[in-house]
Amino acid sequence: MSKIISILNQKGGVGKSNVTTLLANIFHFHFDFKIAVIDCDFPQHTIAKKRQRELKVIKNSIHLKQAYDRVYANQTPYPIIPTDLSSIELALSKIDRADYDYIFFDIKGTMDQENIVPFLKSVNVFFIPVLQEETAIISSLEFYESLLKQIKPISTNYEYCSMFFNLVPGQNRLNKLLPALSAKFNFMQSYLKRYTVYQNEFHSTIFPIPKNRTRDLNAKENLFQLANEIKTVLESISLVQNKMQIDD
């Protein structure tokens, strides 16, 4: 059965949808996992609308159509299903979870949404993007604590929760912030810098992030460092679960 992953924070503007799109791209094209995306960010549906726009542009471009045919000669685009919190079960029924390794959920993170608690109880792994501003850190820590104190005790699916810094400017304080916060809270050691290429050329639901463009080397290394750390975490969780099953 696939694991449900959510890049989630109650604070807006932290890059949830963008990070979800980037990780989905890497996990599908570069790590060769079978993935799906459930876009619950109603009514924006940022990721689902991005897919629609990309397909429309491809349809009207001979060059992009040829590129599309090369990429999808032996596969189809990973599914992106738009829905809302009240219709998650219906959205999941449209795919066979046994066919996927990971399902990424994209939603607004406010705890006062109707149906938010049943959704949170269905998630296996949470990754919380955090901005380095003080108010954003405090809000993110409060959300992290809410998941651990309110959701983890009542969820049969909860497995892991961690935070990571996102949209980090070139001049930053993470050399002091990250060690101090990691001593008390679960933080990824990798973080995403503020590269415009993440929102532009890397931000595709159709085409893989290019492997060989040297001009984007620093941005790509930064992105893949976080993706690989997340991949390692997910594989470690699976190893522990498999061992427990064998022991039982």
N, C-alpha and C positions, 0 to 999 in steps of 0.2 A: 504494500500500500504506500502511496506517495506521502511525503511529508508536506505539510502546509507551512509556508514561511510568510511572514508579514514584516515589511519594512514600515515601521509604525511609530508615530509620535503624536501626542495631543496638540503640539504646537504646529502651526502652519508655517510654510516657507522654509522648511528644513530639507526639502529635496526628496521627499518620500517617493513620488512617482518617477522622478528622474533616476534615482538609485535603483528602483525596481526594474526599470527598463534596461539599464546598463547591466545589472546582474543577470537578468533573463537572457540577454544577448550572449554574455560570456558563458553562462551555464549551458545554453543550447548549442552555440556554434563552436566554442573553444574547449569546453569540458565534455561535450557530447552527452549531456544528460537529456532525458526526455522531460520537457517542462510544459506547463500551461500557466496562463495568467488570468486571474479572476479580477476584473476591474470593478470594485465596489465603490469607487469614488463618485457616487451619484450626487448631483447630475453632471459633474464635469466630465467624468469618464475620459480622463486625459490620455491614458494609454490606448484605449480602444479607438478613440478618435484619431490618435496618431497613426495607428495601423490603417484606418480608412483613408487618411490623407496620403499616406505613402502609396497605397495601392492605386489611388486615383492618379497620382503623378506618374507612376510606372506605366499605367495604361496608356498615357499620352506621350511616352518617350520610347523611341525605338532602342536607344542605347540602354536605358534602364530595363526595358523588357528583355533584352538579350542577357543582361546581367542576372535578372531574376530567373530566367530559364536555366542558366548555368548553375546557380545556387540550388535551385529546386528540381534538378533533373531526377534526383532519387529521394526526395523528401518533400514535405509540405510545411508551410509556416506553422510555428507553434500556435495553438489556439489562444485567443484573447476573448474572454467572455464578459461583456458588460452586464452589470446587475446592480442590485442594492442590497442592503443588509437583510431586508425581509425575504429576499429571494435567493439566498446563498445556496440552500439545498437544491433548488431547481437548477441553478447554474452548474453545480457539481454533478447533477444527474446527466448533464449533456456530455460528460466525458467519463471514461472508465478510469478510475483512479489507479487501477492496477497497471495501466499503460504508461504511467508517468512516475518519474523519480521525485520531482518537486513541483508543487503548485504555489506560485507567488500570488499573494493577495495584496491589492492596493486599496486602501480605504482612508477616510478621514479618521483621526485618532481620538476625537473628543469622547470622554467617558459618559456624556449625557445623551448620546444618541440612542434612539429606540433600537432595540435588538443588538446593541453593541456587546453586551455580556455573552449571549449565546455565541456570537462570532468569536470573541476572544477565547472562549472555552474550546473552540474547534481548532485553534492554531497550535502547531507543535513548537515552532521556533520563532522568536521575536528578535529583530534587530532594530535598535532605536537610533536614528540619526540625530546628532546633537551639534548645535552651533556653539562656537567658543564664547559668545557673549554671556555675561553672568546670569541675566534673566532667563535666557534660553537653557542654560545648564541647569538652573534650579527647576524650571518647568519639566525638563526631561528627567531629572532625578525623581521628581514627584511621580511622573508617569511610570517610571521603572518600578518604584516602590509600590504603586497601585497594582501593577501586574503581579508582583511577587506576593503582596498581602491579600489582594481581593480575588485574583483570577487563579493563581497557581493552586491554592488550597481546594478549589471547587472544580478544577479541570482534570479530566482523565487523559487529556492530550498534551498538556504542557510538558515540554522537555528542556527548554533552554531560553535564556534571555540575555542579551548583551547590548551595549551601547557602542557607538563609534562616532567620531567627529566627522562632519561633512562640511563642504564649502569653506574649507580652511584657507584664509588668505596667505599670501607669501610672508608677510610679517605677522607672526603668531606667537602664542605663549604656550604651545602644547608641550614643549620640553619640560615645563614646570607643572602644567595642568594635568597632563596625562598620567605621570607617575603618582601624583597626589590622589587623583580620583580612582585610579586602578587599585590603590591600596584599600579602598573601602567599597568600591562598586565594580561590577563586571564590565570592563571596557575592552574593546578590541584594541590591539596595539597598532594596527594599520588605520589610516584615515584618508579621506578624499580631500584633495586640495581644490581650490576654485579655478578649474580649467574650463574655458568657454567651449572647448571642443567636446566636453561631456554633454552639453545641451545642444550641440549642433551636429557635427559629423558622426559622433559615436552614438547618438541618440536615435537608434533605428530599431524597429521591430521586425524588419524584413532582411536587411543585409548585415553580415557580421562586421564587427569592429575590425578595421584593416590591420593586418599583421605586420606589414613591411614598410609602413610610412615612417621614415626616420624623423620627420619634423614633429611628430606627435609622440616620440619615444618616451619622454619624461611623463607625460600624461598617461600613456598606456601602462607604464611600469607602476605608477601610483595606483591606478585603477585595479590592475591585476594583483597587486599586493593585497589589497583588501579582499578581492574575490577569492584569492587562494586561501587567505586566513579563514574566511567564511566556509569555504569548501572543506578545509581541514576540521573545523568545528563540527560540521554536519557529518563528516565521515567518522569522527571520533564518537559522536552520539550513536551512530549506527553500530559501531564496533562494540560499544558497551551493551547495547540492547541485544545484539546477537549473542554475546557471551552470557548474558543473563538467561536468555532462552535456552542455550545449551546446558547451563548449570541446572535449570529447572527440569 
